[in-house]
């Protein structure tokens, strides 16, 4: 289970350190994709294959935009010996990553956020909207 929040700096080459606890869960090779809300999502091989199967099971006409969003922007990565992954310029642009990044665990996946964007997202999330979501999902 991926949980917690970690602050890191992205270096000038676009490399970000992935916490060792996350690397253990994600595996030796994992996937980086554009996420919703202006972040990047990290998938283990197993979780990525489940996502691929879900998307490919959908009718072409209804899923073409999802396929384009998911597959065109996803890259397989292997962390270096320091636990860093290289994030492509297009993925960095999508998430607004420049220097300060926050890596968070969200259960079966992890996310990489620009730290300022992450803080703003948290400020805007109200207890009322969270409660409404939890009620709707019966959590």
N, C-alpha and C positions, 0 to 999 in steps of 0.2 A: 504494500500500500504506500503510495507516494503522498507524503504529508510534509508540512512545514514551509518555511519561507527563508530564502537565503539571498543575501546581497552580494553582488560581484561587480567587477568592472570588465567591460569588453575591451580588448586591446585594439591597437591601431589596425591590425590585420582582420579584425572581425571575429576573434576567438573569444568564447565564453566558457568559463569553468562550470561544469555540471557537478553538483555535490556528489560525493562518493556514494552516499546512501541511495541516491537516484540512479547512479550508474549500475549499482548492483541489481536494482529492479528492472531497469531498461535494457540491460544486456550489453554485450560487446559492440553491437551495431544496433542503432535505432533510427527513428525517423523524425525529422523536423518538418512541420507544415504550418502554413498560415492558419492561425486560429481566429476565432470570433473575438469581438471586443478589442481588436488591435493588438493581439499578442501572438506568440508562436506556441504551437502545441508539440510536445514530445511524446512519441508513441514507441512502446516496445515492439519488437517484431510481431509478437502475438496479438497485441492490440491493433497494430496497423493492419494485419491480415484480416482481423474481424471487421475493421472499418471498410476495407476493400470489398469483402464479401457482401456487406450490407449495401454498399453503393452499387456494386455490380448486379445485385438482385433487383434493383429498381428498374422500371421501364425507362428506356432511353429518352423518350420525349420529356418525361418529368424529371429526370435526374441529370440531364446534360450539363446544366449549370453547376450542379454539385460536383460532378466528375471533373469539370474544368477547374473549379476552385480547389478541389482536393488534390488531384493528381499533377496538375501543372506546377503546383507550388511546393511539392513535397520532395525532400532530399534525404537519402540514407546517409548517416554520419557514423564515424568511428572515432571515439575520443582518443586524443594523443596520450602520451605517458603522464602528462600533468592533469588529465581529465578534461581537457578543453575540446570543444568542437568548433569548427569553422562555420560561421553562418554567412550564407551568400548575400551579396548586396541587395538582391530583390527581397529576400526575407527580412533583412535588417530594415529596409525602407518600409515594408508593410507594418512592422511593429514599432517603428520610430526609434530603433536602437542606435544610440550614439556612444555612450560610455557606461553610465550607471544602469545596471540591470538587476532585476529581481527574478529569481527562479522559485516557482512555487509548485508544491505537490497538490494535485487535485484528484486524488484517488488512484485511478488506473492510468492516468496520464500526468504530465507535468507541463507547466507553461513558463515561457520566458517573456517578461514584460520590461519595457522601459520603466525605470523606477518611478519617475515622475508621473507617468501615465497610470501605474499601478496605485500610487497613493491617491491620485484624483479619482480613480474608479472606486476605491474604498470609501472615499469621502462622500461620493454620490449615491452609494448604496444605502438605502434606508432600511431600518428595522421593519418598517411596515411592508415594503416590497418583498423583503426576504420572508417575512411571515406569510404573506399572500402566496408566494411560490411554494412554501412548505405545506401550506394548507391545501393548495390545489393538487399537490403531489402526494398528499396524505403522509407526510413525514413528521 
